[in-house]
Every structure is written in structure tokens, then in C-alpha cells.
């Protein structure tokens, strides 16, 4: 039997957003759905889904930002009939090179040995690195047995957990319904990480050092869905946890502390996730504009200390079916989440104010930083005059499409400060 192994690149797999929504369908050309139960030889192609490089980039999909230990360390693939009875435990035989990659959680993709399956509708279940979440009766199931799966699993490792060969690897799952025909030769399926990576950094744009005694962010779920497509469980009082750090640190004036990564389970928190900072004069609490953390994404969270505040005027043009564009103008103060309706050109006019909110800072030049945030959602985002930010949607806006970039203000004399700005788009017909 000839075995073929290869790494998969971006164009080979379906490029997906966020998680798999329910079961997708794949029907082979030439298969005869009216003639089930006929044997057919095929292979299964397994890869990791390309998670967006940052949460707000809903159109982006790359695994370029994934770290070591965020890929396959162990793999079990089961194929069931529609009655959930296992017809096949998919066989894999790995090369010595792939085995070495798996030992470090680095294997991105593989192709199974050729195996025989009968034609008809099947459901494929794939589990990678799931030893800490599922019982052996699932991971060691055999053909002919009834597959019983929980809807949710419990994540108990919490903030101290970092994926490596001593503590385990990021669990990944996939579920896909397919129709196997007599001409089916290969079926592909993408594993989706059940966790997201939160990257916390501190930035001080003031002229004085800042002492931080402790900080915390939360809360996050212990209960997470085994597969995508289900509503993210709300964070409950009986099953939650937070990220905290009681190590004293100094953020020097006009400097930043490099981001530290934490792995969090998918969570929803109405009103945003709380960020508590203790600077010795009591605890100050802020809330993130993001209220939901789906699986398989990276969320860069910068905690910014600034002597300034940002105000933005937003103007968007909605392209009409006929006639002149409709212009919608609004002002934004005290928040950096900008709502833009439709998919036409838009203009942001930022202004910098001192902390009192009344004194405008003059002589400011504005620029943007989108380094590492490739997106198919927004194009031509730029500041050509240093005073306004212009851009346009690459495609029609969908509900809750978002995009985040860093807006930098350079003040006469060389002082600078920056603000994370999230553009949140609405459908053109939304009220």
C-alpha cells in the first residue's frame, strides 16, 4: 500500500472564518447516492483550520500566526453512519519525520492510508490532542460500536497551562457530514482549535513611569462546546476562571511591555470582559469592547495608559442602487468601537484631547499601524494627509464584521500615543 504524506498550504484547504458552523456537506461528482453500501477505496486528508490572526479580522484566515505546540500531537478519526454507529476507524501511518513533529505538536497536516468505506451518507469525527477532554471509550472506540459524544467538555487547566510536551497540547476537533460516492477518492476535513490565544501587553504613553501591583482579566468558561456551530455558553458563576498576575511590574514612560500569551476557552460576557488594575491606590476596572471570544483565534489586548483621550468623527457612504450615495455621519467619544453602515468608502477624522476632554491638542499627525493584521475585509486603509483615515470595504458588510488597527498620534515635539480602534460594520439594510 502506498502512503502519501504532505503539508497543506493556504490554498489547498477550504479557507474558513472562525469555527465550523455545524456540519458542512461534500458530495463527490459522479457518486450514485441511490446505490449505497458499495465498497469504495479512498483517503482522508486532515489539516488544521486557518484561524484568523486576530479576533477582529473576521475575513482573515491564516495559520502563519500559529505558534509551535498549536498543531497535531495525537489524532483519532472516526467515520460513522447516520445512526452514529462507527463504520471505520481511519488508519494513519506516520513517517519518522512526522512522528518527530507530532511529539512537539507541530504536525500541520497529513493524509491517511487508503481504506475501504461503503457509499452513502457518513459523518466524520476528528479529535486531536483531546486526551484531557474525552474518555477512552471515545478515543479508543472500535468499528461497530455506537458513538456517544457529549455536547460540551470541561477545560480545567486554566491560566497556568501553556502547551508543551509536559502539559499537553491544544485540543482540536472537527465534524463533517459527507456523501461518499463510487468515484470518491479523497475527502478533506479541517481541525479547529477549541481554545483561543489572548496576548496581553501594557503600553505607557505618559511621561512618567507606572507601577502595577497586580492585574486580572475575566471571567472565562470552563464549559466549552465539543464542536462548533453551537451557541457559546455564557460564563456562569459555578464554572468560570480568570487570568491574574500578582507580580509587581514597572511600565517605563513612553514604553511598552512585550505581550504575554494565555490560552482561554470560548466565552461570552455581556458588557465586555473586566480588566482590573491595581496601582496601589485602589483597583480600577475597565471593560473590553469585545463581548465574545470564539475558538481558534488570537486576541491582542493592549492595556494602554495615556494622558489623552480620543474623539473620532465617522463618515460613511452607502453605495445606492441608483442616484447619489447616502452619507451617514456620527461622532464617537469615549470609545474606540466605530460603527459603519454599508460597504462604501468611509472616513475617520480623529482628534486628540487632554484628559479633561475639553482641551484639544494641536499639531497632531495621525498614522495607522496594521502590521501583522492582514485582512480581506478592509482595503486601502490609509492616512494620506496625516489628519484623516480613509478606507473602503473589500466586499459587502455582514452582520458584526469587525476590523481592528492601531491609530497613532504624533504630537509636535516628537511625543506620541496610540489607540486600538475597532471598526464594526453593519449590513446596509440594518436599522
ChimeraX attribute file (.defattr): number of C-alpha atoms within 10 A of each C-alpha:
attribute: neighborCount
match mode: 1-to-1
recipient: residues
	/A:1	6
	/A:2	5
	/A:3	13
	/A:4	14
	/A:5	15
	/A:6	11
	/A:7	12
	/A:8	16
	/A:9	13
	/A:10	13
	/A:11	7
	/A:12	10
	/A:13	17
	/A:14	12
	/A:15	15
	/A:16	18
	/A:17	19
	/A:18	22
	/A:19	23
	/A:20	20
	/A:21	14
	/A:22	14
	/A:23	16
	/A:24	12
	/A:25	12
	/A:26	14
	/A:27	17
	/A:28	17
	/A:29	11
	/A:30	10
	/A:31	17
	/A:32	17
	/A:33	16
	/A:34	9
	/A:35	11
	/A:36	16
	/A:37	15
	/A:38	14
	/A:39	15
	/A:40	16
	/A:41	15
	/A:42	19
	/A:43	22
	/A:44	21
	/A:45	19
	/A:46	24
	/A:47	23
	/A:48	24
	/A:49	29
	/A:50	28
	/A:51	28
	/A:52	28
	/A:53	26
	/A:54	26
	/A:55	27
	/A:56	25
	/A:57	27
	/A:58	22
	/A:59	22
	/A:60	22
	/A:61	23
	/A:62	19
	/A:63	18
	/A:64	12
	/A:65	16
	/A:66	17
	/A:67	11
	/A:68	14
	/A:69	21
	/A:70	23
	/A:71	29
	/A:72	28
	/A:73	26
	/A:74	18
	/A:75	18
	/A:76	19
	/A:77	21
	/A:78	24
	/A:79	24
	/A:80	22
	/A:81	17
	/A:82	12
	/A:83	10
	/A:84	16
	/A:85	18
	/A:86	21
	/A:87	19
	/A:88	20
	/A:89	19
	/A:90	21
	/A:91	15
	/A:92	18
	/A:93	14
	/A:94	16
	/A:95	12
	/A:96	9
	/A:97	9
	/A:98	19
	/A:99	16
	/A:100	14
	/A:101	18
	/A:102	20
	/A:103	15
	/A:104	19
	/A:105	25
	/A:106	19
	/A:107	23
	/A:108	22
	/A:109	20
	/A:110	21
	/A:111	23
	/A:112	20
	/A:113	19
	/A:114	19
	/A:115	17
	/A:116	13
	/A:117	20
	/A:118	18
	/A:119	23
	/A:120	22
	/A:121	19
	/A:122	22
	/A:123	22
	/A:124	22
	/A:125	19
	/A:126	22
	/A:127	23
	/A:128	24
	/A:129	22
	/A:130	21
	/A:131	16
	/A:132	16
	/A:133	14
	/A:134	16
	/A:135	12
	/A:136	10
	/A:137	12
	/A:138	17
	/A:139	17
	/A:140	10
	/A:141	17
	/A:142	16
	/A:143	15
	/A:144	13
	/A:145	14
	/A:146	16
	/A:147	17
	/A:148	10
	/A:149	13
	/A:150	9
	/A:151	11
	/A:152	15
	/A:153	16
	/A:154	16
	/A:155	19
	/A:156	15
	/A:157	14
	/A:158	18
	/A:159	14
	/A:160	11
	/A:161	15
	/A:162	17
	/A:163	19
	/A:164	16
	/A:165	13
	/A:166	7
	/A:167	11
	/A:168	19
	/A:169	26
	/A:170	26
	/A:171	25
	/A:172	27
	/A:173	23
	/A:174	26
	/A:175	25
	/A:176	20
	/A:177	21
	/A:178	20
	/A:179	19
	/A:180	29
	/A:181	26
	/A:182	22
	/A:183	15
	/A:184	18
	/A:185	14
	/A:186	15
	/A:187	18
	/A:188	16
	/A:189	21
	/A:190	24
	/A:191	26
	/A:192	29
	/A:193	27
	/A:194	26
	/A:195	24
	/A:196	23
	/A:197	22
	/A:198	21
	/A:199	17
	/A:200	17
	/A:201	16
	/A:202	18
	/A:203	22
	/A:204	23
	/A:205	22
	/A:206	19
	/A:207	13
	/A:208	11
	/A:209	14
	/A:210	16
	/A:211	14
	/A:212	17
	/A:213	17
	/A:214	17
	/A:215	19
	/A:216	16
	/A:217	20
	/A:218	20
	/A:219	22
	/A:220	23
	/A:221	27
	/A:222	23
	/A:223	22
	/A:224	23
	/A:225	19
	/A:226	22
	/A:227	24
	/A:228	22
	/A:229	12
	/A:230	14
	/A:231	11
	/A:232	19
	/A:233	16
	/A:234	18
	/A:235	20
	/A:236	15
	/A:237	9
	/A:238	8
	/A:239	15
	/A:240	19
	/A:241	20
	/A:242	15
	/A:243	17
	/A:244	16
	/A:245	13
	/A:246	11
	/A:247	9
	/A:248	12
	/A:249	14
	/A:250	14
	/A:251	18
	/A:252	17
	/A:253	15
	/A:254	17
	/A:255	14
	/A:256	18
	/A:257	16
	/A:258	12
	/A:259	15
	/A:260	13
	/A:261	16
	/A:262	20
	/A:263	21
	/A:264	29
	/A:265	27
	/A:266	24
	/A:267	26
	/A:268	22
	/A:269	20
	/A:270	11
	/A:271	12
	/A:272	16
	/A:273	22
	/A:274	17
	/A:275	19
	/A:276	18
	/A:277	20
	/A:278	17
	/A:279	16
	/A:280	10
	/A:281	7
	/A:282	9
	/A:283	13
	/A:284	11
	/A:285	13
	/A:286	13
	/A:287	14
	/A:288	15
	/A:289	15
	/A:290	17
	/A:291	13
	/A:292	18
	/A:293	23
	/A:294	20
	/A:295	26
	/A:296	29
	/A:297	32
	/A:298	25
	/A:299	21
	/A:300	20
	/A:301	15
	/A:302	17
	/A:303	19
	/A:304	16
	/A:305	19
	/A:306	18
	/A:307	13
	/A:308	19
	/A:309	21
	/A:310	22
	/A:311	19
	/A:312	22
	/A:313	16
	/A:314	19
	/A:315	19
	/A:316	24
	/A:317	20
	/A:318	18
	/A:319	16
	/A:320	12
	/A:321	7
	/A:322	6
	/A:323	7
	/A:324	10
	/A:325	14
	/A:326	13
	/A:327	14
	/A:328	14
	/A:329	14
	/A:330	13
	/A:331	13
	/A:332	15
	/A:333	14
	/A:334	10
	/A:335	13
	/A:336	18
	/A:337	19
	/A:338	22
	/A:339	18
	/A:340	27
	/A:341	24
	/A:342	26
	/A:343	23
	/A:344	22
	/A:345	22
	/A:346	22
	/A:347	21
	/A:348	21
	/A:349	17
	/A:350	21
	/A:351	20
	/A:352	23
	/A:353	17
	/A:354	14
	/A:355	13
	/A:356	10
	/A:357	14
	/A:358	10
	/A:359	11
	/A:360	17
	/A:361	14
	/A:362	11
	/A:363	13
	/A:364	21
	/A:365	19
	/A:366	24
	/A:367	19
	/A:368	19
	/A:369	15
	/A:370	13
	/A:371	8
	/A:372	10
	/A:373	18
	/A:374	17
	/A:375	21
	/A:376	15
	/A:377	21
	/A:378	20
	/A:379	15
	/A:380	12
	/A:381	18
	/A:382	17
	/A:383	18
	/A:384	11
	/A:385	10
	/A:386	15
	/A:387	16
	/A:388	18
	/A:389	21
	/A:390	17
	/A:391	17
	/A:392	18
	/A:393	18
	/A:394	16
	/A:395	14
	/A:396	14
	/A:397	21
	/A:398	17
	/A:399	12
	/A:400	14
	/A:401	18
	/A:402	23
	/A:403	24
	/A:404	22
	/A:405	18
	/A:406	15
	/A:407	20
	/A:408	17
	/A:409	24
	/A:410	16
	/A:411	16
	/A:412	12
	/A:413	8
	/A:414	8
	/A:415	13
	/A:416	17
	/A:417	21
	/A:418	23
	/A:419	20
	/A:420	18
	/A:421	18
	/A:422	21
	/A:423	18
	/A:424	19
	/A:425	22
	/A:426	20
	/A:427	16
	/A:428	18
	/A:429	7
	/A:430	9
	/A:431	6
